[in-house]
Amino acid sequence: MEDIPQPSRDSYSTGDQVQIYIGSDDPDSQYHGVVCEVVEVLTDDLDSETDRATDAYSYRLRDVETDEELPIPFRHHDLAVVENNQ
């Protein structure tokens, strides 16, 4: 069985590397698996509705392979920490 990557328990910071992890039925599924660098941290008040602190965060991302910024921000729960497989 495949291990499902989990988002960080803490918010990400500018410069962190993350991997987009979203379902095949998501409208933005073409970005699934893309490794990115966080270029901007955005906040809102979604956490006040869900009682999960990390729900307040979304991120503008840059694809590390193409060096292009993605056209949409992604929510915290759509991102997983990039594992360092050395």
C-alpha positions in Angstrom: 0.0 0.0 0.0 1.3 3.5 -0.9 2.2 5.8 1.9 0.2 9.0 1.6 2.4 12.1 2.2 1.1 14.4 4.9 1.2 18.2 5.2 3.5 19.7 7.8 2.0 20.3 11.2 3.4 23.9 10.9 3.0 26.5 8.2 5.6 26.5 5.4 7.9 29.4 4.9 9.3 31.2 1.9 12.0 29.1 0.4 10.7 25.7 1.7 10.4 22.9 -0.9 7.0 21.1 -1.0 5.3 18.6 -3.3 1.7 19.1 -4.5 -0.4 16.2 -3.5 -4.0 16.4 -4.8 -6.5 13.9 -6.1 -7.1 12.9 -9.7 -10.6 14.4 -9.5 -9.3 17.8 -8.4 -9.7 20.5 -11.2 -6.0 21.3 -10.7 -4.8 17.7 -10.8 -2.2 18.5 -13.5 -0.1 19.8 -10.7 -0.1 16.6 -8.7 3.4 15.5 -7.9 5.1 18.8 -8.9 7.9 19.8 -6.6 7.9 23.5 -5.8 9.5 26.2 -3.7 7.2 28.5 -1.6 7.5 32.0 -2.9 4.8 33.7 -0.9 2.7 32.8 2.2 -0.9 34.0 2.1 -3.3 34.0 5.1 -7.0 34.2 5.6 -9.5 33.3 8.3 -10.5 29.8 7.1 -9.0 28.4 10.3 -11.7 30.2 12.4 -14.3 28.1 10.5 -12.5 24.8 10.7 -10.6 25.1 14.0 -7.4 23.9 12.3 -4.6 26.5 12.5 -3.0 25.5 9.2 -6.2 26.0 7.3 -5.4 29.8 7.4 -2.5 29.3 5.0 -2.2 29.1 1.2 0.9 29.5 -0.8 2.2 30.9 -4.1 4.6 28.3 -5.6 7.4 28.1 -8.1 8.0 24.9 -10.0 11.6 24.0 -9.3 12.0 22.1 -12.6 10.7 24.9 -14.9 11.4 27.8 -12.6 7.9 29.2 -13.4 5.5 30.4 -10.8 2.3 28.4 -10.8 -0.8 30.5 -11.8 -2.8 29.5 -8.7 -2.1 29.3 -5.0 -2.4 26.0 -3.1 -3.9 25.4 0.4 -1.7 24.0 3.1 -3.5 20.6 3.1 -2.6 20.2 -0.6 1.2 20.2 0.1 3.6 17.7 1.5 7.1 18.1 2.7 9.7 17.0 0.1 11.5 14.0 1.4 15.2 14.1 1.2 16.1 10.7 -0.3 19.9 10.7 -0.2 
